[in-house]
């Protein structure tokens, strides 16, 4: 088994930093919605928010698992390539709709 790139303590610090960044991102998101007088429900239901959120979550988890050595490089590149293909394929379909 390969040696992880980061140790257990470094992983905990990385997880704390990522959680803090996500919290700041959510606070900023709701601040912008309130400032623009937009409804949270309209934003979450009417757009591709769920797709974007899922992609960001999967990319982040894949990155963390790759950095820690849990996933091998080939698997990380396969997952990220699949996500890129999905995003590009989805954007093409949305461009063709009237």
C-alpha positions as CSV (number, residue, x, y, z in Angstrom):
1,X,0.0,0.0,0.0
2,X,1.2,3.5,-0.9
3,X,2.2,6.0,1.7
4,X,-0.4,8.8,2.0
5,X,0.8,12.2,0.9
6,X,-0.4,13.9,4.1
7,X,-0.5,12.6,7.7
8,X,-3.6,12.1,9.9
9,X,-3.1,15.5,11.7
10,X,-2.6,17.3,8.4
11,X,-5.8,15.7,7.1
12,X,-7.7,17.0,10.1
13,X,-6.4,20.5,9.6
14,X,-7.3,20.3,5.9
15,X,-10.8,19.2,6.8
16,X,-11.2,22.1,9.2
17,X,-10.0,24.6,6.6
18,X,-12.4,23.1,4.0
19,X,-15.4,23.2,6.4
20,X,-14.6,26.8,7.3
21,X,-14.4,27.7,3.6
22,X,-17.7,26.0,2.9
23,X,-19.3,27.8,5.9
24,X,-18.0,31.2,4.6
25,X,-19.3,30.3,1.1
26,X,-22.8,29.5,2.4
27,X,-22.9,32.8,4.4
28,X,-21.8,34.7,1.3
29,X,-24.4,32.9,-0.8
30,X,-27.3,33.8,1.5
31,X,-25.9,37.4,1.9
32,X,-25.9,37.9,-1.9
33,X,-29.4,36.4,-2.2
34,X,-30.8,38.8,0.5
35,X,-29.0,41.8,-1.0
36,X,-30.5,41.1,-4.4
37,X,-34.0,40.4,-3.0
38,X,-34.1,36.9,-4.5
39,X,-35.9,34.0,-3.0
40,X,-33.8,31.1,-1.8
41,X,-36.4,28.6,-3.0
42,X,-36.5,30.1,-6.5
43,X,-32.7,30.0,-6.7
44,X,-32.5,26.4,-5.6
45,X,-35.4,25.0,-7.6
46,X,-35.2,27.2,-10.7
47,X,-31.6,26.8,-11.6
48,X,-29.0,24.0,-11.9
49,X,-27.9,24.6,-8.4
50,X,-28.2,21.0,-7.3
51,X,-26.0,19.8,-10.2
52,X,-23.3,22.4,-9.5
53,X,-23.4,21.6,-5.8
54,X,-23.1,17.9,-6.5
55,X,-20.2,18.4,-8.9
56,X,-18.3,20.6,-6.4
57,X,-18.9,18.0,-3.6
58,X,-17.7,15.1,-5.7
59,X,-14.6,16.9,-7.0
60,X,-13.7,18.0,-3.5
61,X,-14.2,14.5,-2.1
62,X,-12.2,13.0,-4.9
63,X,-9.4,15.5,-4.3
64,X,-9.2,14.8,-0.6
65,X,-9.3,11.1,-1.1
66,X,-6.6,11.4,-3.8
67,X,-4.4,13.6,-1.6
68,X,-4.6,11.2,1.4
69,X,-3.7,8.3,-0.8
70,X,-7.0,6.4,-0.3
71,X,-7.7,6.6,-4.1
72,X,-4.9,5.9,-6.6
73,X,-4.0,8.4,-9.3
74,X,-5.7,6.4,-12.1
75,X,-9.0,6.4,-10.3
76,X,-8.8,10.1,-9.4
77,X,-8.2,11.0,-13.0
78,X,-11.0,8.7,-14.2
79,X,-13.5,10.3,-11.8
80,X,-12.4,13.8,-12.7
81,X,-12.5,13.0,-16.4
82,X,-16.0,11.6,-16.0
83,X,-17.2,14.8,-14.3
84,X,-15.7,17.0,-17.0
85,X,-17.5,14.9,-19.6
86,X,-20.8,15.2,-17.8
87,X,-20.4,19.0,-17.3
88,X,-19.5,19.6,-21.0
89,X,-22.3,17.2,-22.2
90,X,-24.9,18.9,-20.0
91,X,-23.8,22.4,-21.1
92,X,-24.2,21.4,-24.7
93,X,-27.7,20.1,-24.1
94,X,-28.7,23.4,-22.4
95,X,-27.3,25.5,-25.2
96,X,-29.5,23.7,-27.8
97,X,-32.8,24.2,-25.9
98,X,-34.9,27.2,-27.0
